[in-house]
Amino acid sequence: MSKFQEVKAFILHDLEFFHNVDYEDVTGSMPVMVFYNKANEAVERVDLQTATRLEINDLLVKKGFYKKSSHDEEVPEEYKEGPYVEKDEL
């Protein structure tokens, strides 16, 4: 993962603020974001090899995931469960 510094920065600094977003380290694989439906079926894969930290943040917000502004912030009720609705604009 060391050659993907932007992805690593996202994982270390931003991931924990997103509700319902998890990280799984798959040694030797390229960084990919996988979106799942309620039945835990993969419905979309996004290659993150060239993504910046900001682009990853923007992608999750666009996909409708909630990003807390602090660790102790409560997640609004409408974000606690999916399905998430992709937004046309940020």
Backbone torsions as a table, in degrees:
resi	resn	phi	psi	omega
1	MET	NA	-15.1	-173.4
2	SER	-61.8	-28.3	179.4
3	LYS	-79.3	-7.2	177.2
4	PHE	-107.7	66.6	-173.7
5	GLN	-59.8	-37.2	-179.6
6	GLU	-67.4	-40.6	178.1
7	VAL	-66.4	-42.6	178.6
8	LYS	-61.8	-42.3	178.6
9	ALA	-62.1	-40.4	176.6
10	PHE	-60.8	-47.7	-178.0
11	ILE	-61.3	-43.0	-176.1
12	LEU	-75.6	-32.2	-170.2
13	HIS	-115.4	-23.1	-172.2
14	ASP	-117.7	-33.4	-174.0
15	LEU	-51.3	-44.0	-175.5
16	GLU	-63.8	-16.7	-179.8
17	PHE	-87.9	-11.4	-179.8
18	PHE	-91.6	133.0	178.9
19	HIS	-83.1	135.1	178.4
20	ASN	65.1	33.2	175.7
21	VAL	-124.8	125.7	-179.6
22	ASP	-121.3	157.9	178.4
23	TYR	-116.8	134.0	175.5
24	GLU	-126.6	121.6	179.5
25	ASP	-84.4	117.1	177.1
26	VAL	-114.6	97.5	-175.0
27	THR	-55.3	130.6	176.4
28	GLY	86.3	-3.4	-179.5
29	SER	-101.0	160.4	177.5
30	MET	-76.6	150.5	-179.3
31	PRO	-70.1	123.3	-179.1
32	VAL	-136.5	137.2	174.0
33	MET	-99.2	128.0	-178.1
34	VAL	-115.8	128.5	177.2
35	PHE	-102.3	134.7	-177.5
36	TYR	-117.0	151.3	173.4
37	ASN	-89.8	-177.1	-178.0
38	LYS	-63.3	-24.5	178.6
39	ALA	-84.7	9.2	-179.8
40	ASN	63.1	33.1	176.6
41	GLU	-102.5	133.9	177.9
42	ALA	-66.4	126.6	-178.4
43	VAL	-115.6	-14.9	178.9
44	GLU	-160.2	143.1	176.4
45	ARG	-126.6	134.9	179.5
46	VAL	-124.6	122.0	177.9
47	ASP	-70.8	127.1	-178.1
48	LEU	-109.0	11.2	-174.9
49	GLN	-56.0	-36.9	-177.8
50	THR	-110.5	7.4	-176.4
51	ALA	-75.6	144.3	173.2
52	THR	-90.5	165.3	177.4
53	ARG	-57.1	-44.6	179.6
54	LEU	-63.7	-41.3	178.9
55	GLU	-62.8	-37.8	178.9
56	ILE	-67.1	-44.9	175.6
57	ASN	-56.9	-49.2	-178.9
58	ASP	-61.7	-39.5	179.5
59	LEU	-60.7	-47.0	-179.0
60	LEU	-65.1	-41.0	177.8
61	VAL	-64.3	-42.6	179.0
62	LYS	-62.3	-34.8	179.2
63	LYS	-76.6	-4.0	174.9
64	GLY	96.9	10.4	177.9
65	PHE	-79.9	145.4	-178.3
66	TYR	-90.8	131.9	176.1
67	LYS	-111.4	118.2	177.8
68	LYS	-72.2	150.2	177.7
69	SER	-91.3	-13.3	176.0
70	SER	-152.0	162.5	-177.8
71	HIS	-62.2	-33.4	-175.6
72	ASP	-93.0	3.0	178.2
73	GLU	-68.6	137.9	176.0
74	GLU	-80.1	143.3	176.2
75	VAL	-80.6	127.4	178.9
76	PRO	-58.6	146.8	-175.9
77	GLU	-52.7	-41.6	-176.4
78	GLU	-67.3	-11.4	179.1
79	TYR	-104.1	-6.5	-173.2
80	LYS	-67.3	-28.0	177.6
81	GLU	-133.6	152.5	175.0
82	GLY	-80.3	-171.0	2.1
83	PRO	-74.8	151.2	178.7
84	TYR	-85.6	145.4	-178.5
85	VAL	-111.1	122.8	179.6
86	GLU	-65.9	138.3	-178.1
87	LYS	-98.2	142.4	178.2
88	ASP	-73.3	-36.2	-179.0
89	GLU	-128.9	154.7	177.5
90	LEU	-89.0	NA	NA
